[in-house]
Amino acid sequence: MLSHRSGVAALDVPISNDQAAALDPVLRLIEQQRLWLRPGAKHGYHAVTYGFILSGLIRAVTGRTVGQFFADEVARPLGLDLHIGLPPGSHDAVAPMIGPSQRQAIRSMLNPVWLRYLLGVANRRSASYRATFGGTSVSFDDHEELVRYEVEDASSGALGNGRSLARMFAALIGEVDGRRLISPGLMNAARQPQASGYDVVLRMRTDWGLGFALPGGPMWPDVRVPGIFGHTGASGSLAFADPEHRLAFGYTPNLWAELSGSFTAPRFRFHALTEAVYESAGVRRWPHV
């Protein structure tokens, strides 16, 4: 599951806010879900099911919800402004996501890099659609988004900022104010390649370690230093850690308009930002992998 090879890449029905908040209804759906592929045979991005499966495991082992566990063990000790489930009194601190215009969406659809994925999304019975756009009944509607802020959705419902993401990733590769989140051995295990190549959900190349994305494919920055690990996100967000250069990075745009032109390679803003960070650190040449 950590390397998106479990076969439970998507659900046949969308998840509502009420189901997500309760967790158990979603876990029942996952238990009953038919497999999209034989476990371990191929990989496909578990965009929605990933976080709920982990939430169930965390609750079973610790007795705490994923939001409580994250706050107690990660966010609060490190002083992070990161939340899985945001209290109503903090809603006014959120910069809401701004969806692409129709013209921007159409231009993106014409890009060869996304074309196979978008053809998959056009089929509402496909894993591509069910795992992404068809995975939730929540839209860009302001009221639905405000309600969703409170839901402990570990797949796509966390809220925070780039500085806190960078600080969290720094604590994965070394001590931050005397605290390190995982051991060096576990860090090295997590960044070992587990799946690489054609992703049956995103229909492009993706590369995965254990819970983290690895360099490779169009969704990763052009700076591909061996050993780095992290994750990209909707609208062109990115966080990663580079143990060899003792560097951590976090970026969280809220505008879904970082879309490329019709016939050019995708050029998210994080490409230029990561290049600038590495150049400023004196790392000017790197192998592409």
C-alpha positions, 0 to 999 in steps of 0.5 A: 500500500505504501508504494501504491501497489495494493490493488485498491487504487480507488473506490467505485463510489465517491466519499462524502464529507460525512463518511470521511469524518466518520472513517468507519464507513470509508473503511467498510467501502475499502474492505468491500472494494474489488481490486483494480489490479493484482497486488504487487503486479503494477502500481497506480496512485492511491489518491483517495484510499491511501490516507484512509487505510493509514488512518485505520491502521493508526487508530487500531495501533494507537487508539488515536485518530490520524489528526490527533496522532499527527498533532501529538507526535509531529506537528506540536513537538516541532511547532508546525502549522500543519493540520490534519483536521482544522478547528473551525476557529482557524478557518479564516487562516486558510487561503482557499484553493482557486480552481483553473479557468475553463480555458486553462483546463482545456489548454492543459488537456491538449498537452501531450504529457497529460493526454493519456491521463485525461483520456482515462478521466473521460471514462467514468468507470476507469481507475483514473477517474475513480481515484481522482475526480470521482473519488470524492463528492466535494467540489470547489464550492466554498461551503463544502470546502469550509466543512472539509477543513475539519475532516481528518483526510490524510490523503488530501485534506491536510492544511499548512504552509510551505515553511512547516512542510520544509521543517517537517521534512528536515526532521526526517533527515536530521534533528530539528530543535533536538527532535528527529522524526525517524531513524536514519535506517528507516529513512534510508528504507523509505527512500528505496525504490519500490515501484517505477514506471507506468502508473495505471491511474495517472497514466504516466511514469511515477516512482515510489519508495515507501510512502514517498515519491522519488525522482522520475516522471513529469510530476517531479522537479527537473533537479533529480539528485539521487537520494531525495524523497518527497511528494508533489501535490495538487496545483503544483505544490511540493515538499522534499528532503535531500539527506546528502545535502542536508536540505529540505524544501516546501512550497504550497501554492493555492492557485490551480493555474500552473498549467503548461501551454498546449504543446510544451512540457509542464513547467510548474513553478517549483521547477525554477524554485528548486533549481534556484535553491540548489544553485544557492546551496552551491549544487550546480550540476546533478545527474538526471535519473 
